[in-house]
Amino acid sequence: MIFRKVQFVRAIDGDTIVVNIPDTYPVFGHLISVRLAGIQCKEIRTKDPADFHNAMKAKQFTQGFCDKAESLTLFNVKRGKYFRLIASVGDGEKLLNLELIDRGLAIEKEF
């Protein structure tokens, strides 16, 4: 499943964003959490200062990537636990999931 022209709302952390999906029922597509597929970023809620720093760098990159995009596209969408969607996220040119890995801000991880 693919959703196009998705509106970015905010980044929760490096690998989770909140979006609005057009032309869907509000209960499904309004302020819905999307977990980036196949990656894992450091967690913001940690006592380790180095991990926290890396988590904030990942979140800032994700926020910037999504803010710059006119709209986002969600690819290979699946439903995960916590009612989140699991998806690859693109801006029309690049995939956010791969950009985070390429910059050393995430590691590959399957769920």
Backbone torsions as a table, in degrees:
resi	resn	phi	psi	omega
1	MET	NA	141.0	179.9
2	ILE	-128.7	136.6	173.1
3	PHE	-119.6	127.5	-179.4
4	ARG	-108.7	162.7	178.1
5	LYS	55.3	41.7	179.2
6	VAL	-79.2	134.7	-179.3
7	GLN	-93.1	122.7	177.2
8	PHE	-74.6	136.1	177.4
9	VAL	-107.7	-55.5	-179.8
10	ARG	-166.9	163.3	173.8
11	ALA	-98.7	129.5	174.3
12	ILE	-82.2	-45.1	173.5
13	ASP	-155.3	-165.8	-175.3
14	GLY	-65.2	-29.7	-175.5
15	ASP	-118.3	16.8	176.9
16	THR	-141.4	129.0	178.7
17	ILE	-126.5	164.6	174.4
18	VAL	-115.9	133.1	-176.4
19	VAL	-137.2	166.1	167.3
20	ASN	-114.8	130.1	-179.4
21	ILE	-104.8	119.7	-177.3
22	PRO	-68.5	155.0	174.6
23	ASP	59.3	34.5	174.7
24	THR	-128.8	164.5	176.2
25	TYR	-64.9	138.1	-178.1
26	PRO	-53.8	-37.7	-179.1
27	VAL	-64.9	-24.7	179.1
28	PHE	-95.4	-42.4	-168.2
29	GLY	-113.2	4.6	-179.8
30	HIS	-104.6	122.9	-178.8
31	LEU	53.6	51.9	-178.1
32	ILE	-98.1	137.2	179.5
33	SER	-81.4	134.0	179.1
34	VAL	-124.1	121.5	176.3
35	ARG	-92.7	130.1	179.9
36	LEU	-70.2	126.4	-175.3
37	ALA	-70.7	140.1	169.3
38	GLY	75.4	9.5	-180.0
39	ILE	-135.4	163.1	175.7
40	GLN	-141.8	124.2	173.7
41	CYS	-101.6	162.7	174.6
42	LYS	-61.4	149.1	-178.3
43	GLU	-85.2	139.0	178.7
44	ILE	-70.1	-36.9	179.8
45	ARG	-83.3	85.4	-179.8
46	THR	-145.6	157.8	176.0
47	LYS	-94.2	-9.1	-179.3
48	ASP	-83.5	115.7	-177.7
49	PRO	-59.9	-37.0	179.6
50	ALA	-67.1	-43.2	178.0
51	ASP	-64.5	-40.3	178.6
52	PHE	-62.1	-43.8	178.8
53	HIS	-59.8	-46.3	179.5
54	ASN	-66.3	-36.5	177.5
55	ALA	-64.4	-41.2	179.2
56	MET	-67.9	-36.7	176.1
57	LYS	-62.6	-42.1	178.7
58	ALA	-65.0	-43.6	179.4
59	LYS	-62.8	-43.6	179.5
60	GLN	-63.9	-39.4	177.9
61	PHE	-64.3	-46.3	179.6
62	THR	-59.9	-45.9	178.6
63	GLN	-58.6	-47.2	-179.2
64	GLY	-64.7	-43.7	178.5
65	PHE	-57.8	-48.2	-176.3
66	CYS	-73.5	-36.3	178.2
67	ASP	-62.8	-36.9	-177.7
68	LYS	-74.6	-23.2	-177.0
69	ALA	-75.1	134.8	175.0
70	GLU	-62.4	-41.9	172.4
71	SER	-155.5	165.6	180.0
72	LEU	-113.9	157.9	173.1
73	THR	-121.9	133.5	176.0
74	LEU	-101.9	124.7	-178.1
75	PHE	-111.5	151.3	174.5
76	ASN	50.0	49.3	-174.6
77	VAL	-73.5	131.7	175.9
78	LYS	-134.1	165.3	176.4
79	ARG	-97.8	132.7	177.4
80	GLY	-113.0	-174.7	176.8
81	LYS	-70.4	166.8	-177.0
82	TYR	64.6	21.7	178.4
83	PHE	63.5	14.3	178.6
84	ARG	-82.1	154.5	168.0
85	LEU	-88.4	147.7	173.6
86	ILE	-113.4	125.3	-174.9
87	ALA	-158.8	160.6	165.4
88	SER	-88.5	143.0	-174.3
89	VAL	-121.2	125.1	180.0
90	GLY	-123.5	157.8	178.2
91	ASP	-110.3	11.7	-177.2
92	GLY	102.6	-20.7	179.0
93	GLU	-125.6	-40.3	-174.1
94	LYS	-130.7	159.1	173.9
95	LEU	-101.1	125.9	179.4
96	LEU	-58.6	-41.3	-179.3
97	ASN	-54.0	-48.9	-178.1
98	LEU	-71.5	-35.7	178.8
99	GLU	-62.0	-40.4	177.8
100	LEU	-63.7	-41.3	177.9
101	ILE	-65.4	-47.8	-178.1
102	ASP	-59.2	-29.8	-179.0
103	ARG	-92.0	2.9	179.0
104	GLY	74.2	19.7	-178.7
105	LEU	-96.4	-6.0	179.4
106	ALA	-151.0	159.0	173.5
107	ILE	-116.8	156.5	176.2
108	GLU	-72.0	135.3	178.8
109	LYS	-157.8	128.5	176.7
110	GLU	-94.2	150.6	-179.9
111	PHE	-109.1	NA	NA
